[in-house]
Amino acid sequence: MASAKRTAKESSAAVESLTRTDPVRIEPFRMQEIRLNILGSSPLIFNRMSEKAKRELLFPAPTKNSAAKRGTLKHNPLQEYRDSLYVRREDKETRIVFPSPGFKGAAMTAALEIPGVFKTTIGRLLQVMGWQVPIWGVPQIYMTGVKSAGMNKTPDIRTRAILPEWATALVVRYPIGAFDPASIGNLFAAAGQVCGIGDFRQEKGKGSFGLFSLVPEGDENFRRIVASMGQESQDAAIANPEAFDAETADLWQWFEEELVNRGRREEALHA
């Protein structure tokens, strides 16, 4: 009998302890910011979707027959070069910008290669401030052969902007206690080596473009690029670009000559 009473009392005490739990305390996230100076270690290829392609998706034009296709220029290298860049209208330190999610995505991918760090954690806890970050560097026109993504792998020529030298500065926000400044720096340094940004980047496997490293504020090359490759130099290069390599120079020269020979020069100027 005494044993049964003790069991009943113990059960009652257990139920009471469960219903009288202390409230959960949630401490506020305390955030900290760090500035990272980034210097490109391989050329950066821009590949923004052109306004023409966006408009075609938004409001498709009627299907062209063979005669209509022959009467329309398939490519306009100079316009395609300009369209591939991310630019801002307002006058600031640079005309060219790059979407900040590209850098955050590189950090998330780099986390896959670092033991004990999770891609989802980086995605939730880190913020790269600003929707776009300024890019210092002078663009050049880059034309190269590609294969289309379809089943037939049709060859084509693609024209984009490329920055042989480039630099930027990121402001990264993170929770105090979850990371420290050294860890953030190491993560983005790894992202610059195993992922990169832009088209044909290291992450994709074949190319090694868009790689970068972290440098101190006083780095000689960083300071040179920021001082001499800002908005004024970029505006001039967007208007009158130089060819990136000999293949581009040859293709572009041939195209310009053919425009004149075939009487299509005015069409290209007003496309």
C-alpha beads as a LAMMPS data file, in Angstrom:
LAMMPS data file: protein, C-alpha beads

271 atoms
270 bonds

1 atom types
1 bond types

-500.0 500.0 xlo xhi
-500.0 500.0 ylo yhi
-500.0 500.0 zlo zhi

Masses

1 110.0

Atoms # bond

1 1 1 0.000 0.000 0.000
2 1 1 2.799 2.410 0.979
3 1 1 4.599 1.550 -2.237
4 1 1 1.504 2.436 -4.304
5 1 1 1.205 5.788 -2.501
6 1 1 4.845 6.592 -3.228
7 1 1 4.362 5.781 -6.912
8 1 1 1.308 8.032 -7.101
9 1 1 3.198 10.912 -5.447
10 1 1 6.158 10.502 -7.805
11 1 1 3.858 10.544 -10.850
12 1 1 2.111 13.651 -9.574
13 1 1 5.456 15.404 -9.002
14 1 1 6.607 14.481 -12.512
15 1 1 3.447 15.899 -14.089
16 1 1 3.796 19.074 -12.026
17 1 1 7.408 19.549 -13.120
18 1 1 6.406 19.203 -16.762
19 1 1 3.633 21.789 -16.506
20 1 1 5.789 24.254 -14.567
21 1 1 8.661 24.640 -17.018
22 1 1 10.608 27.913 -17.154
23 1 1 10.018 30.108 -20.255
24 1 1 12.517 29.763 -23.088
25 1 1 14.852 32.732 -23.296
26 1 1 15.892 33.812 -26.802
27 1 1 18.831 36.153 -26.867
28 1 1 18.912 38.764 -29.667
29 1 1 21.295 38.262 -32.560
30 1 1 24.148 40.719 -32.297
31 1 1 25.477 41.444 -35.763
32 1 1 28.895 42.664 -36.824
33 1 1 30.211 43.900 -40.175
34 1 1 33.548 43.394 -41.849
35 1 1 34.910 44.979 -45.029
36 1 1 36.737 42.717 -47.457
37 1 1 38.968 44.144 -50.195
38 1 1 38.902 41.836 -53.190
39 1 1 41.414 41.740 -56.036
40 1 1 40.717 39.682 -59.144
41 1 1 43.320 37.030 -59.850
42 1 1 41.870 36.003 -63.242
43 1 1 39.751 37.937 -65.780
44 1 1 36.057 38.435 -64.987
45 1 1 33.528 37.656 -67.748
46 1 1 30.142 39.369 -67.541
47 1 1 27.079 37.563 -68.905
48 1 1 24.014 39.640 -68.075
49 1 1 20.873 38.788 -70.051
50 1 1 20.345 41.434 -72.731
51 1 1 17.345 43.737 -72.786
52 1 1 16.420 42.299 -76.179
53 1 1 16.252 38.770 -74.741
54 1 1 14.224 39.937 -71.728
55 1 1 11.708 41.723 -73.940
56 1 1 11.407 38.681 -76.156
57 1 1 10.553 36.579 -73.106
58 1 1 8.072 39.175 -71.869
59 1 1 6.398 39.776 -75.231
60 1 1 7.548 37.257 -77.888
61 1 1 7.654 38.480 -81.469
62 1 1 5.917 36.512 -84.233
63 1 1 7.905 33.615 -85.642
64 1 1 10.133 34.736 -88.508
65 1 1 10.249 32.941 -91.826
66 1 1 13.482 32.355 -93.731
67 1 1 13.293 35.655 -95.604
68 1 1 12.769 37.623 -92.386
69 1 1 15.700 35.888 -90.722
70 1 1 17.987 36.720 -93.660
71 1 1 16.947 40.354 -93.397
72 1 1 17.834 40.615 -89.703
73 1 1 21.320 40.707 -88.229
74 1 1 21.887 37.604 -86.116
75 1 1 24.628 39.275 -84.078
76 1 1 25.676 42.810 -83.241
77 1 1 28.938 42.347 -81.285
78 1 1 29.224 45.905 -79.971
79 1 1 25.654 45.918 -78.652
80 1 1 26.017 42.421 -77.195
81 1 1 29.195 43.539 -75.434
82 1 1 27.418 46.504 -73.842
83 1 1 24.345 44.464 -72.931
84 1 1 26.422 41.860 -71.087
85 1 1 27.525 44.389 -68.446
86 1 1 25.698 45.273 -65.242
87 1 1 25.722 49.067 -65.165
88 1 1 24.032 51.793 -63.122
89 1 1 22.684 55.048 -64.469
90 1 1 23.699 57.311 -61.605
91 1 1 27.199 58.751 -61.423
92 1 1 29.194 57.047 -58.675
93 1 1 32.685 55.682 -58.166
94 1 1 32.097 53.025 -60.849
95 1 1 29.706 52.612 -63.755
96 1 1 29.986 48.812 -63.624
97 1 1 28.461 46.790 -60.792
98 1 1 27.942 43.110 -60.007
99 1 1 25.046 41.433 -58.132
100 1 1 26.116 40.772 -54.542
101 1 1 24.355 37.347 -54.450
102 1 1 27.114 36.137 -56.768
103 1 1 29.667 36.577 -53.983
104 1 1 27.398 35.074 -51.330
105 1 1 26.734 32.117 -53.614
106 1 1 30.479 31.609 -54.021
107 1 1 30.880 31.567 -50.223
108 1 1 28.050 29.037 -49.877
109 1 1 29.605 26.759 -52.492
110 1 1 33.039 27.055 -50.873
111 1 1 31.487 25.824 -47.605
112 1 1 30.945 22.434 -49.279
113 1 1 34.727 22.032 -49.477
114 1 1 35.410 23.016 -45.845
115 1 1 34.968 20.345 -43.118
116 1 1 32.473 21.303 -40.407
117 1 1 30.912 24.184 -42.381
118 1 1 27.469 23.848 -43.923
119 1 1 26.209 25.587 -47.055
120 1 1 22.757 26.183 -45.564
121 1 1 24.245 27.771 -42.431
122 1 1 26.312 30.188 -44.492
123 1 1 23.249 31.053 -46.564
124 1 1 21.122 31.835 -43.508
125 1 1 23.638 33.663 -41.337
126 1 1 25.788 35.696 -43.730
127 1 1 24.686 38.859 -45.526
128 1 1 26.607 40.607 -48.306
129 1 1 25.334 44.143 -47.916
130 1 1 23.801 45.933 -50.891
131 1 1 22.071 44.396 -53.900
132 1 1 24.969 45.380 -56.158
133 1 1 28.643 45.975 -55.432
134 1 1 30.926 48.338 -57.379
135 1 1 33.451 46.788 -59.748
136 1 1 36.621 48.669 -60.663
137 1 1 38.288 47.664 -63.906
138 1 1 38.260 48.547 -67.607
139 1 1 36.103 46.231 -69.771
140 1 1 37.188 44.864 -73.134
141 1 1 35.208 43.086 -75.847
142 1 1 35.570 39.295 -75.889
143 1 1 34.321 37.086 -78.735
144 1 1 34.640 33.327 -78.635
145 1 1 33.087 30.180 -80.058
146 1 1 30.504 28.350 -77.952
147 1 1 28.094 25.442 -78.339
148 1 1 24.396 25.918 -77.675
149 1 1 22.802 24.074 -74.761
150 1 1 20.320 22.172 -76.966
151 1 1 20.562 18.577 -78.061
152 1 1 22.310 19.457 -81.322
153 1 1 25.022 21.536 -79.606
154 1 1 24.909 24.076 -82.444
155 1 1 28.094 26.184 -82.616
156 1 1 27.810 29.959 -82.327
157 1 1 29.868 33.061 -81.533
158 1 1 29.180 34.781 -78.230
159 1 1 30.280 38.330 -77.430
160 1 1 30.652 39.514 -73.834
161 1 1 32.526 42.038 -71.750
162 1 1 35.625 40.902 -69.920
163 1 1 37.707 42.711 -67.303
164 1 1 41.362 41.586 -67.433
165 1 1 42.010 43.393 -64.116
166 1 1 39.325 44.088 -61.541
167 1 1 38.698 44.803 -57.884
168 1 1 35.800 45.362 -55.500
169 1 1 35.015 45.787 -51.808
170 1 1 32.376 43.808 -49.911
171 1 1 30.716 44.538 -46.588
172 1 1 29.755 41.231 -44.965
173 1 1 27.390 41.105 -41.966
174 1 1 27.399 38.109 -39.622
175 1 1 26.242 37.148 -36.071
176 1 1 28.750 37.666 -33.277
177 1 1 29.584 34.316 -31.717
178 1 1 28.720 32.273 -34.789
179 1 1 31.810 33.463 -36.688
180 1 1 34.843 35.635 -36.133
181 1 1 36.511 38.036 -38.602
182 1 1 39.298 35.579 -39.428
183 1 1 36.787 32.840 -40.302
184 1 1 34.821 35.166 -42.589
185 1 1 38.025 36.184 -44.349
186 1 1 39.116 32.551 -44.767
187 1 1 35.704 31.577 -46.154
188 1 1 35.706 34.279 -48.836
189 1 1 39.365 33.613 -49.630
190 1 1 38.405 29.976 -50.286
191 1 1 35.425 31.140 -52.373
192 1 1 37.793 33.152 -54.535
193 1 1 39.930 30.104 -55.260
194 1 1 37.421 27.254 -55.710
195 1 1 34.352 29.117 -57.047
196 1 1 34.920 32.601 -58.448
197 1 1 32.194 34.748 -60.017
198 1 1 30.907 35.520 -63.499
199 1 1 30.773 33.317 -66.568
200 1 1 33.084 30.334 -67.203
201 1 1 34.151 30.488 -63.572
202 1 1 36.164 27.919 -61.610
203 1 1 33.048 26.463 -59.940
204 1 1 31.731 25.188 -63.290
205 1 1 34.744 22.954 -63.828
206 1 1 36.244 23.883 -67.207
207 1 1 37.022 27.576 -66.919
208 1 1 39.120 29.401 -64.354
209 1 1 37.775 32.913 -64.832
210 1 1 36.472 35.191 -62.094
211 1 1 38.918 34.040 -59.416
212 1 1 39.870 36.486 -56.664
213 1 1 41.865 36.917 -53.467
214 1 1 41.559 39.059 -50.347
215 1 1 44.085 41.870 -49.990
216 1 1 44.795 44.589 -47.403
217 1 1 43.700 48.195 -47.986
218 1 1 47.235 49.209 -48.871
219 1 1 47.786 46.567 -51.563
220 1 1 49.537 48.250 -54.492
221 1 1 47.479 46.651 -57.272
222 1 1 44.185 47.175 -55.446
223 1 1 44.915 50.859 -54.945
224 1 1 46.048 51.265 -58.575
225 1 1 42.888 49.701 -60.008
226 1 1 40.573 51.685 -57.716
227 1 1 42.395 54.937 -58.491
228 1 1 42.558 54.585 -62.281
229 1 1 39.774 52.213 -63.404
230 1 1 36.600 53.857 -62.157
231 1 1 33.599 55.435 -63.839
232 1 1 35.418 57.704 -66.300
233 1 1 37.618 54.920 -67.696
234 1 1 34.670 52.533 -67.801
235 1 1 32.417 54.946 -69.707
236 1 1 35.132 55.405 -72.333
237 1 1 35.637 51.643 -72.675
238 1 1 31.903 50.969 -72.966
239 1 1 31.667 53.488 -75.799
240 1 1 34.858 52.366 -77.608
241 1 1 36.192 49.037 -76.342
242 1 1 39.474 47.369 -77.116
243 1 1 39.645 43.717 -78.165
244 1 1 40.656 41.297 -75.402
245 1 1 42.720 38.983 -77.595
246 1 1 43.856 38.414 -81.191
247 1 1 40.921 36.112 -82.015
248 1 1 38.445 38.772 -80.943
249 1 1 40.296 41.474 -82.890
250 1 1 40.236 39.376 -86.082
251 1 1 36.559 38.413 -85.782
252 1 1 35.444 41.929 -84.939
253 1 1 37.442 43.478 -87.786
254 1 1 35.991 40.968 -90.263
255 1 1 32.439 41.631 -89.023
256 1 1 32.836 45.397 -89.339
257 1 1 34.190 45.030 -92.891
258 1 1 31.310 42.730 -93.859
259 1 1 28.770 45.220 -92.522
260 1 1 30.105 47.750 -95.026
261 1 1 30.454 45.238 -97.884
262 1 1 26.875 44.019 -97.460
263 1 1 25.393 47.463 -96.866
264 1 1 24.274 46.697 -93.298
265 1 1 26.299 49.311 -91.406
266 1 1 23.378 51.626 -90.677
267 1 1 21.267 48.736 -89.479
268 1 1 23.916 47.764 -86.928
269 1 1 24.259 51.368 -85.715
270 1 1 20.526 51.677 -85.041
271 1 1 19.889 48.169 -83.681

Bonds

1 1 1 2
2 1 2 3
3 1 3 4
4 1 4 5
5 1 5 6
6 1 6 7
7 1 7 8
8 1 8 9
9 1 9 10
10 1 10 11
11 1 11 12
12 1 12 13
13 1 13 14
14 1 14 15
15 1 15 16
16 1 16 17
17 1 17 18
18 1 18 19
19 1 19 20
20 1 20 21
21 1 21 22
22 1 22 23
23 1 23 24
24 1 24 25
25 1 25 26
26 1 26 27
27 1 27 28
28 1 28 29
29 1 29 30
30 1 30 31
31 1 31 32
32 1 32 33
33 1 33 34
34 1 34 35
35 1 35 36
36 1 36 37
37 1 37 38
38 1 38 39
39 1 39 40
40 1 40 41
41 1 41 42
42 1 42 43
43 1 43 44
44 1 44 45
45 1 45 46
46 1 46 47
47 1 47 48
48 1 48 49
49 1 49 50
50 1 50 51
51 1 51 52
52 1 52 53
53 1 53 54
54 1 54 55
55 1 55 56
56 1 56 57
57 1 57 58
58 1 58 59
59 1 59 60
60 1 60 61
61 1 61 62
62 1 62 63
63 1 63 64
64 1 64 65
65 1 65 66
66 1 66 67
67 1 67 68
68 1 68 69
69 1 69 70
70 1 70 71
71 1 71 72
72 1 72 73
73 1 73 74
74 1 74 75
75 1 75 76
76 1 76 77
77 1 77 78
78 1 78 79
79 1 79 80
80 1 80 81
81 1 81 82
82 1 82 83
83 1 83 84
84 1 84 85
85 1 85 86
86 1 86 87
87 1 87 88
88 1 88 89
89 1 89 90
90 1 90 91
91 1 91 92
92 1 92 93
93 1 93 94
94 1 94 95
95 1 95 96
96 1 96 97
97 1 97 98
98 1 98 99
99 1 99 100
100 1 100 101
101 1 101 102
102 1 102 103
103 1 103 104
104 1 104 105
105 1 105 106
106 1 106 107
107 1 107 108
108 1 108 109
109 1 109 110
110 1 110 111
111 1 111 112
112 1 112 113
113 1 113 114
114 1 114 115
115 1 115 116
116 1 116 117
117 1 117 118
118 1 118 119
119 1 119 120
120 1 120 121
121 1 121 122
122 1 122 123
123 1 123 124
124 1 124 125
125 1 125 126
126 1 126 127
127 1 127 128
128 1 128 129
129 1 129 130
130 1 130 131
131 1 131 132
132 1 132 133
133 1 133 134
134 1 134 135
135 1 135 136
136 1 136 137
137 1 137 138
138 1 138 139
139 1 139 140
140 1 140 141
141 1 141 142
142 1 142 143
143 1 143 144
144 1 144 145
145 1 145 146
146 1 146 147
147 1 147 148
148 1 148 149
149 1 149 150
150 1 150 151
151 1 151 152
152 1 152 153
153 1 153 154
154 1 154 155
155 1 155 156
156 1 156 157
157 1 157 158
158 1 158 159
159 1 159 160
160 1 160 161
161 1 161 162
162 1 162 163
163 1 163 164
164 1 164 165
165 1 165 166
166 1 166 167
167 1 167 168
168 1 168 169
169 1 169 170
170 1 170 171
171 1 171 172
172 1 172 173
173 1 173 174
174 1 174 175
175 1 175 176
176 1 176 177
177 1 177 178
178 1 178 179
179 1 179 180
180 1 180 181
181 1 181 182
182 1 182 183
183 1 183 184
184 1 184 185
185 1 185 186
186 1 186 187
187 1 187 188
188 1 188 189
189 1 189 190
190 1 190 191
191 1 191 192
192 1 192 193
193 1 193 194
194 1 194 195
195 1 195 196
196 1 196 197
197 1 197 198
198 1 198 199
199 1 199 200
200 1 200 201
201 1 201 202
202 1 202 203
203 1 203 204
204 1 204 205
205 1 205 206
206 1 206 207
207 1 207 208
208 1 208 209
209 1 209 210
210 1 210 211
211 1 211 212
212 1 212 213
213 1 213 214
214 1 214 215
215 1 215 216
216 1 216 217
217 1 217 218
218 1 218 219
219 1 219 220
220 1 220 221
221 1 221 222
222 1 222 223
223 1 223 224
224 1 224 225
225 1 225 226
226 1 226 227
227 1 227 228
228 1 228 229
229 1 229 230
230 1 230 231
231 1 231 232
232 1 232 233
233 1 233 234
234 1 234 235
235 1 235 236
236 1 236 237
237 1 237 238
238 1 238 239
239 1 239 240
240 1 240 241
241 1 241 242
242 1 242 243
243 1 243 244
244 1 244 245
245 1 245 246
246 1 246 247
247 1 247 248
248 1 248 249
249 1 249 250
250 1 250 251
251 1 251 252
252 1 252 253
253 1 253 254
254 1 254 255
255 1 255 256
256 1 256 257
257 1 257 258
258 1 258 259
259 1 259 260
260 1 260 261
261 1 261 262
262 1 262 263
263 1 263 264
264 1 264 265
265 1 265 266
266 1 266 267
267 1 267 268
268 1 268 269
269 1 269 270
270 1 270 271
